[in-house]
Amino acid sequence: MREVTATILENIRIAENIYSLTFATDEEFSVRPGQFCMVGVNGYPLRRPIAVCKAEGERITVCYQLKGGGTYILAENYKQGEKLSVLLPLGNGFYVEEKERRVALVGGGVGIFPLISCIRAYQGKKQLFSYMGFRNRAAYCMPYELQRSDHLVVATDDGSMGYHGTAVQAFMEEIDDVKPDVILSCGPTPMLRALKKATEGRNIPVYVSLEERMGCGIGACLVCVCEKTDGAHARVCKDGPVFKLSEVVL
């Protein structure tokens, strides 16, 4: 993990309230799928935690939702060529074992972005079955990345595109045909609860990236503590954000 001064290459709107930010660093970073960075924004006291979508040598792409003062400043004030303070890479990401050949990815909302890093990492190495949920057609984004999957189902809450329903519902309709060896997921807590309930008793390992408010991003401030099923507590930024679904209380 290092703090670097990056140069913005692109900061553009790609969907309703969603922006894609690409920046260049002075060195290459090895970023595991599911890891994140903390982006500093002038005029805002705390860095913003944002999942890494793509890491290509010295080029890093993250995607963020307009939600709160920091992200609005980031979208409006940071243009191509400007400098950005970034702390990366952070957290523990996803890891798929060699024996796990069939991988299901279930994402919702901004939770699709850490899963895109998984798709890019495992494309051609694993069979990827992706189920991605959005509020509506206007929220749908990054089709060129999602379509790297061997099988892709897009779901929308209002039925304006693809499957009418949630990503979990779409996945569970096909789970017996897919026969996944492992499930990777990220999305809002209600979605993860639904996935946990739906997959109970199936003896399939499920790993989730938790979405929590963060302060420091390095485990010092304890803002993002979550409860585990054994009664212990974990720091989402330092011990996660990826956990085994059966080990965390949602």
C-alpha positions in Angstrom: 0.0 0.0 0.0 1.3 3.4 -1.0 0.1 7.0 -1.2 0.7 8.3 -4.7 0.0 11.5 -6.7 -1.9 10.4 -9.8 -2.7 12.2 -13.0 -6.3 12.1 -14.1 -6.7 10.7 -17.7 -10.5 10.6 -17.7 -13.4 11.4 -15.4 -16.7 10.9 -17.2 -20.4 10.1 -16.6 -21.2 6.6 -17.8 -24.7 6.1 -16.4 -27.3 7.7 -14.2 -25.3 9.2 -11.3 -22.3 6.9 -12.1 -18.8 8.1 -13.1 -15.7 6.4 -14.4 -12.4 7.8 -13.3 -9.1 6.7 -14.9 -5.8 7.9 -13.6 -2.1 7.2 -14.2 0.5 6.6 -11.5 4.3 6.8 -11.8 4.7 3.1 -11.2 2.8 -0.2 -11.8 0.6 -1.6 -9.1 -0.4 -5.2 -8.6 -4.1 -5.0 -7.6 -6.0 -8.1 -6.8 -9.6 -8.4 -7.8 -11.8 -6.9 -5.1 -9.2 -4.5 -3.7 -9.9 -0.8 -3.4 -8.3 2.6 -3.1 -8.9 5.8 -1.0 -9.2 8.9 -3.1 -8.4 12.3 -1.6 -10.7 15.2 -2.5 -9.8 18.8 -1.8 -12.3 20.5 0.4 -13.5 17.3 1.9 -12.1 16.0 5.2 -12.1 12.2 4.4 -10.8 10.2 1.5 -13.4 8.3 -0.6 -13.2 4.5 -0.7 -13.7 3.3 -4.3 -13.3 -0.2 -5.7 -10.8 -0.8 -8.4 -12.4 -1.8 -11.7 -9.4 -2.1 -13.9 -5.6 -2.1 -13.2 -3.6 -2.0 -16.4 0.0 -1.3 -15.5 0.2 2.3 -14.5 -3.5 3.0 -15.5 -6.1 2.5 -12.8 -9.9 2.8 -13.4 -12.4 3.2 -10.6 -16.2 3.8 -10.8 -18.2 5.7 -8.3 -21.7 6.8 -7.6 -22.7 10.4 -6.8 -23.6 10.1 -3.2 -22.5 12.8 -0.7 -20.4 15.8 -0.9 -17.0 14.1 -1.7 -18.2 12.4 -4.8 -20.0 15.5 -6.1 -16.7 17.5 -5.7 -14.8 14.7 -7.4 -17.2 14.6 -10.4 -17.4 18.4 -10.8 -14.0 19.7 -10.0 -11.5 17.0 -11.1 -10.8 17.1 -14.9 -8.3 15.5 -17.3 -4.7 16.4 -16.5 -5.3 17.4 -12.8 -3.6 15.7 -9.9 -5.2 13.3 -7.4 -3.9 11.9 -4.1 -4.6 8.2 -3.9 -3.9 5.4 -1.4 -3.7 2.0 -3.0 -4.1 -1.0 -3.1 -6.1 -1.6 0.0 -7.9 -4.5 1.6 -8.1 -8.2 0.9 -9.7 -9.1 -2.4 -11.4 -12.2 -4.0 -9.4 -15.4 -4.5 -10.6 -18.3 -6.6 -8.9 -21.7 -5.9 -7.5 -23.7 -8.8 -10.1 -26.4 -8.4 -13.0 -24.0 -8.6 -13.6 -23.9 -12.3 -17.2 -22.6 -12.6 -17.5 -19.2 -11.0 -20.8 -17.4 -10.5 -20.7 -13.6 -10.0 -23.8 -11.9 -8.5 -23.7 -8.1 -8.3 -26.1 -5.2 -7.6 -25.8 -1.5 -8.2 -22.2 -0.2 -7.6 -21.4 -3.7 -6.4 -20.8 -4.7 -10.1 -17.6 -2.8 -10.2 -15.4 -4.9 -7.9 -16.8 -7.9 -9.8 -15.7 -6.5 -13.1 -12.1 -6.8 -11.7 -12.9 -10.5 -11.1 -14.2 -10.9 -14.7 -11.0 -9.4 -16.1 -8.7 -11.4 -13.8 -10.4 -14.8 -14.5 -11.5 -14.4 -18.2 -10.2 -17.4 -20.1 -9.1 -19.1 -16.9 -12.5 -19.9 -15.4 -16.0 -20.3 -16.7 -17.7 -17.1 -15.6 -21.5 -16.8 -15.1 -22.5 -13.3 -14.3 -25.8 -12.0 -13.0 -25.8 -8.2 -12.7 -28.7 -6.1 -11.3 -29.5 -2.5 -11.9 -32.4 -0.2 -10.9 -33.4 0.5 -14.5 -32.0 0.8 -18.0 -30.6 4.3 -17.2 -28.3 2.8 -14.5 -26.9 0.1 -16.8 -23.2 0.6 -17.6 -19.9 -1.0 -18.8 -21.5 -3.6 -21.1 -18.1 -4.2 -22.8 -16.7 -5.4 -19.5 -19.6 -7.5 -18.4 -19.8 -9.2 -21.7 -16.3 -10.7 -21.1 -18.3 -13.3 -19.1 -19.1 -16.7 -20.6 -22.7 -16.2 -19.7 -24.3 -12.8 -18.7 -27.8 -12.0 -17.4 -28.7 -8.4 -16.8 -31.6 -7.8 -14.4 -33.5 -4.6 -13.7 -35.8 -3.8 -10.8 -38.4 -2.2 -13.1 -38.1 -4.6 -16.0 -36.9 -1.9 -18.4 -34.0 -4.1 -19.5 -33.3 -7.8 -19.4 -34.6 -10.0 -16.5 -37.4 -8.3 -14.5 -36.3 -8.7 -10.9 -33.0 -8.9 -8.9 -29.7 -10.4 -9.8 -30.2 -13.0 -7.0 -33.6 -14.0 -8.4 -32.1 -14.4 -11.9 -29.2 -16.4 -10.6 -31.3 -18.7 -8.5 -33.5 -19.6 -11.5 -30.3 -20.9 -13.3 -28.2 -22.2 -10.4 -29.0 -25.8 -10.9 -27.9 -25.5 -14.6 -24.8 -23.5 -13.8 -23.6 -25.7 -11.0 -21.1 -23.2 -9.7 -18.0 -24.2 -7.7 -17.9 -20.8 -6.0 -20.0 -17.7 -5.8 -18.6 -14.2 -5.7 -20.9 -11.3 -4.8 -21.1 -7.6 -4.0 -24.1 -5.3 -3.6 -26.3 -3.7 -1.0 -26.9 -5.6 2.2 -30.5 -6.6 1.4 -29.2 -8.3 -1.7 -26.5 -10.2 0.2 -29.1 -11.3 2.8 -31.3 -12.6 0.0 -28.3 -14.5 -1.5 -27.4 -16.0 1.9 -30.9 -17.2 2.4 -31.3 -18.6 -1.1 -28.0 -20.5 -1.1 -28.2 -22.0 2.4 -27.9 -25.8 2.4 -26.3 -25.9 -1.0 -22.7 -26.5 0.2 -21.4 -23.9 -2.3 -18.8 -21.4 -0.9 -20.0 -17.8 -1.2 -17.6 -14.8 -0.9 -18.9 -11.3 -0.6 -17.4 -7.8 -0.7 -19.1 -5.7 1.9 -20.1 -2.1 1.3 -19.4 -0.1 4.5 -18.8 3.5 5.4 -15.0 4.0 5.9 -12.9 6.6 7.5 -9.2 5.8 7.1 -9.2 2.7 4.9 -6.3 1.1 6.7 -7.9 -0.3 9.9 -7.0 2.5 12.4 -10.3 4.4 12.9 -12.7 1.4 13.4 -15.6 3.2 11.5 -16.2 0.1 9.3 -16.3 -2.6 11.9 -18.7 -5.5 11.1 -19.9 -8.4 13.3 -18.9 -12.0 12.6 -21.0 -15.0 13.3 -18.6 -16.3 15.9 -19.1 -13.1 18.0 -15.9 -11.5 16.9 -15.6 -8.2 15.0 -13.7 -7.4 11.9 -12.6 -4.2 10.1 -14.0 -4.2 6.6 -11.2 -2.1 5.2 -8.4 -4.1 6.7 -9.7 -7.6 7.2 -12.0 -7.4 4.2 -13.7 -6.1 2.3 -14.1 -9.7 1.1 -15.4 -12.3 3.6 -17.0 -15.7 3.4 -20.7 -15.0 3.5 -21.3 -17.6 6.2 -18.9 -15.8 8.6 -20.5 -12.3 8.7 -23.7 -11.0 10.2 -25.7 -8.9 7.7 
